[in-house]
Amino acid sequence: MTIAKILIGALCLLPAIAAAQTEPPAPSSAQAPASPDYIIGPGDTIQVFVWRNPELSVVVPVRPDGKVSTPLVEDMVAVGKTPSQLARDMETRLAEYIRSPQVNVIVTQPQSAFSKITVVGQVRTPGEVPYRKGMTVLDVVLASGGLAEFAAGNRAKLVRKDTSGKPVEKRVRLEDLMKKGRLKENVAMMPGDVLIVPESYF
């Protein structure tokens, strides 16, 4: 192969090399935003967008005390609210400073255990399940992959804290629910619940 042919081949490759170097980076695997009915808790990160007021639009964390601070709105309680509820409360406060504010709140990094349900024991995928409004114990089990082979579904327990913070246990007969269709066992779930599915005796 002559030097001229080598140079021509190299010149042909230059556009491809340049295109590869200018390709946009692959999308990151950032955590997806939470659903609109997500209940905000400590540790979450929220994006506050104020229409026509970019200087008031910020990304802030929910502090351990459950509050957030944004321009013109300081120490607003965020814990226990959905993004839309928090947005409406912020609009009320901002109305003191700007005319007809329109606020949108998105939970960009849902991290709070306050808005998750923990599933332990004999399910196929133990771990945390994001809470959503109207969720039932059947939804939680299905989101965890269903009962494992050696699960004692009728001895499952739902642990929930009462108003004083004391944990209260409730028996849930998951096998009767899933195999016999006894819908009375399909109890409603709450943020922070813990579902425990023990192993069957041999």
Secondary structure, DSSP 8 states (H G I E B T S, - for coil): --HHHHHHHHHHHHHHHHHHHHS------------TT----TT-EEEEEETT-GGG-EEEE--TTSEEEETTEEEEE-TT--HHHHHHHHHHHHTTTSSS--EEEEEEE---GGGEEEEEESBSS-EEEE--TT-BHHHHHHHTTSB-TTB-GGGEEEEEE-TTS-EEEEEE-HHHHHHH--GGG--B--TT-EEEE-B---
